[in-house]
């Protein structure tokens, strides 16, 4: 049966553990210079409606390291749902490639690709979910803390797609997640409700940060929200991750950011470049976790 990765909540705790275990093995292999051509002869099609640094490089390099190949399809190449329906695009791609990754504005677009394709589809980012990012973040926490269960993750900022994926992960993997956001910027209430009692939302950044094992933030204005930038900067100003907020958390708190960072807005230079930051560990781990996702989806683990 075909498997897709559209949101973290689609996977069981056991499946998530498998992906993270494979990621650990592949990262170890790479560092030991042991080749792992598990996807030799396989091809990934990468559909981009939004610009990308980390998603493109990590998926493309990942396929090369796995012995396969990746094809980059820029926004003008396809114009998803405009020049051709997502279903027809899927039915073409499934004849040529073994995997599809899509970085889209609308979650419906990647869901339609998955519904139409007989090959696995990966959500590289949509307006509702960012599963690859949060699985990489969870892997990073395992490396630094040795566990996820029982941790307190405090997200300071917008109730966005990354938050939705963190909520899914908390429900599956047994840690607590709290979001501190300005009024009117809360996450999708249906996704919040699905996540259950381990997830909470507040408007008090200091309360959220208190005793946190992890402080996480993201840009205040995401791609597609540029017209809201001025209003968002004003609303989110009290939600900056800075040295005083870090001091509210546990002494060994880890600071995380999914990047790109708007330094001086949602996070200060002092914090992102400071001793508690694991931001660039997260970025590196996108490579290893996404390789594990592709291997798992194709049953090559």
C-alpha positions in Angstrom: 0.0 0.0 0.0 1.3 3.5 -0.9 2.4 5.7 1.9 2.5 9.6 1.9 3.8 12.1 4.4 1.4 15.1 4.5 1.3 15.8 8.2 2.9 14.4 11.4 -0.5 13.4 12.7 -0.9 10.9 9.9 1.8 8.7 11.4 1.7 6.5 14.4 4.3 6.8 17.2 5.9 3.6 16.0 6.2 4.9 12.4 7.7 8.2 13.7 10.2 6.2 15.8 11.2 4.2 12.8 11.9 7.3 10.7 14.0 8.8 13.5 15.9 5.6 14.0 16.7 5.3 10.3 17.8 9.0 10.3 20.2 8.2 13.1 21.7 5.3 11.2 22.0 7.3 8.0 23.7 10.2 9.8 26.2 7.8 11.4 26.9 6.2 8.0 27.5 9.6 6.4 29.9 10.7 9.1 31.7 7.4 8.9 31.9 7.8 5.1 30.0 4.6 4.6 27.9 4.7 1.4 24.2 3.9 1.6 22.8 3.8 -2.0 19.4 2.6 -0.7 17.6 4.5 -3.5 19.9 3.7 -6.4 18.0 4.2 -9.6 15.2 6.1 -8.0 14.1 9.6 -8.8 12.5 12.4 -6.8 10.4 15.2 -8.4 10.5 18.4 -6.3 7.7 20.9 -6.9 8.3 24.4 -5.6 5.7 27.2 -5.4 7.8 29.0 -2.9 11.6 29.8 -2.8 13.7 27.5 -0.8 17.2 27.0 0.5 17.0 24.2 3.1 14.2 22.2 1.5 15.7 22.2 -2.0 19.3 21.5 -1.0 18.6 18.9 1.6 16.2 16.9 -0.6 18.5 17.1 -3.6 21.7 16.3 -1.8 19.8 13.6 0.1 18.8 11.8 -3.1 22.4 12.0 -4.4 23.7 10.5 -1.2 21.1 7.7 -1.4 22.2 6.9 -5.0 19.2 8.4 -6.7 18.5 11.7 -8.5 16.2 14.7 -8.0 14.5 17.0 -10.5 13.7 20.6 -9.5 10.4 22.0 -10.8 10.2 25.7 -10.3 6.9 27.7 -10.0 7.0 28.6 -13.7 7.5 25.0 -14.8 4.2 23.7 -13.6 1.9 26.4 -12.2 0.2 23.9 -10.0 -3.6 24.0 -10.5 -3.4 26.8 -13.0 -1.8 25.4 -16.1 -2.8 21.9 -15.2 -4.8 20.3 -12.3 -2.9 18.7 -9.4 -4.5 15.4 -10.2 -3.3 15.4 -13.8 0.2 16.5 -12.8 0.3 13.6 -10.3 -0.8 11.1 -13.0 2.0 12.3 -15.2 4.7 12.3 -12.6 3.8 8.8 -11.3 4.8 7.4 -14.7 8.3 8.9 -14.5 9.4 9.2 -10.9 9.4 7.2 -7.7 8.7 10.1 -5.2 7.1 13.5 -5.3 7.9 16.3 -2.8 5.9 19.5 -3.0 6.4 22.9 -1.3 3.1 24.7 -1.8 1.1 27.6 -0.6 -2.1 25.6 -0.1 -2.3 22.3 1.8 -5.0 21.3 -0.6 -2.5 21.3 -3.4 -0.2 18.7 -1.8 -3.2 16.7 -0.7 -4.5 16.6 -4.2 -1.2 15.5 -5.5 -1.2 12.6 -3.0 -4.7 11.6 -3.9 -3.8 11.5 -7.6 -0.4 9.8 -7.5 0.4 6.2 -7.1 3.8 7.1 -5.8 4.5 8.6 -2.4 4.1 12.3 -1.9 5.9 14.3 0.7 4.7 17.7 2.1 7.8 19.9 1.9 5.7 22.7 3.3 2.2 23.9 3.0 0.1 26.6 4.7 -1.2 24.1 7.3 1.8 21.7 8.0 5.5 21.5 7.9 6.2 17.9 8.9 9.8 17.5 7.6 10.9 20.5 9.7 9.4 19.3 12.9 10.6 15.7 12.5 14.1 17.1 12.0 13.6 19.2 15.1 12.5 16.2 17.1 15.6 14.3 15.9 17.7 17.2 17.0 16.1 17.1 20.5 16.8 13.4 20.7 20.5 14.1 19.9 20.8 16.8 22.6 18.4 15.4 25.3 18.2 11.7 24.6 14.4 11.7 24.9 11.3 13.6 23.9 8.8 12.3 26.5 8.3 14.7 29.3 10.0 17.7 27.7 8.3 21.2 27.6 8.5 22.9 24.2 7.5 26.6 24.2 6.9 28.2 20.8 6.9 32.0 20.9 5.3 33.5 17.9 2.7 32.9 15.2 0.2 29.9 15.3 1.4 28.8 11.9 2.2 25.6 9.9 5.2 24.7 12.1 3.1 25.0 15.2 0.5 22.7 13.7 3.2 20.1 13.1 4.6 20.5 16.6 1.1 19.9 18.0 0.8 16.7 16.0 4.2 15.6 17.3 3.4 16.3 20.9 0.2 14.2 20.7 2.2 11.3 19.2 5.5 11.5 21.1 4.5 12.4 24.6 5.9 15.9 25.3 4.2 19.1 26.3 3.8 21.9 23.8 2.7 25.5 24.6 2.3 28.3 22.1 2.5 32.0 23.2 1.1 34.2 20.5 -0.7 37.6 20.2 -4.5 37.6 20.3 -5.9 36.8 16.8 -2.8 34.8 15.8 -3.9 31.4 17.3 -3.4 28.1 15.5 -6.2 26.3 13.6 -8.7 25.3 16.4 -9.5 21.9 14.8 -5.8 21.0 14.8 -5.4 22.2 18.4 -8.4 20.1 19.5 -7.0 17.0 17.7 -3.7 17.4 19.6 -5.3 16.8 23.0 -4.3 17.7 26.5 -0.5 18.0 26.0 -1.0 21.2 23.9 -1.9 24.6 25.2 -2.1 28.2 23.9 -1.5 31.4 25.8 -0.9 35.1 25.1 1.7 35.4 27.8 5.3 34.8 26.4 6.9 34.9 29.9 4.5 32.3 31.3 5.1 30.0 28.3 8.9 30.3 28.6 8.9 29.5 32.3 10.7 26.2 33.0 10.8 25.4 29.2 13.2 22.8 28.0 13.0 24.3 24.5 12.3 27.8 23.3 11.3 27.9 19.6 10.4 30.7 17.3 9.8 31.5 13.6 9.5 34.5 11.4 6.5 36.8 12.2 5.6 37.2 8.5 5.7 34.1 6.3 5.8 34.0 2.5 2.4 35.2 1.2 1.7 37.4 4.2 3.9 40.4 3.1 1.0 42.8 3.0 0.5 42.1 6.8 4.2 42.7 7.7 3.8 46.1 9.4 0.8 45.0 11.5 2.5 41.8 12.4 5.7 43.5 13.5 3.6 45.6 15.9 1.6 42.7 17.2 4.5 40.4 17.7 7.0 42.9 19.3 6.4 41.6 22.8 7.1 38.0 21.6 10.7 38.3 20.7 13.0 35.5 21.9 15.8 37.5 23.6 18.1 37.1 26.6 15.5 38.1 29.3 13.0 35.5 27.9 15.7 32.8 27.7 16.4 33.5 31.4 12.8 32.5 32.2 13.4 29.0 30.8 15.5 26.2 32.3 19.2 26.9 32.7 20.0 24.3 30.0 17.2 25.4 27.6 17.7 24.8 23.9 16.8 27.6 21.5 15.4 26.6 18.1 14.4 28.3 14.9 13.3 26.7 11.7 15.0 29.5 9.6 15.2 31.8 7.7 15.6 34.2 10.7 14.8 37.8 10.7 17.4 38.8 13.2 16.4 41.6 15.5 12.7 40.8 15.0 11.6 37.4 16.4 15.0 36.6 17.8 18.1 38.5 18.7 21.7 37.9 17.5 22.8 37.3 21.0 20.4 34.3 21.4 20.6 32.7 17.9 24.4 32.8 18.0 24.5 32.0 21.7 25.5 28.9 23.6 21.9 27.5 24.0 21.2 27.7 20.2 20.9 24.5 18.2 19.5 26.3 15.2 22.1 25.1 12.7 22.0 21.5 14.1 18.3 21.6 13.1 19.2 22.8 9.6 21.8 20.0 9.2 19.3 17.4 10.4 16.8 18.2 7.7 19.2 16.3 5.4 19.3 13.2 7.5 15.6 13.0 8.5 14.4 13.7 4.9 16.6 10.9 3.7 15.0 8.6 6.3 11.5 9.7 5.2 12.2 8.9 1.6 13.8 5.5 2.4 10.9 4.7 4.7 8.2 5.7 2.2 9.8 3.5 -0.5 10.3 0.6 1.9 14.0 0.6 1.5 15.0 0.9 5.1 
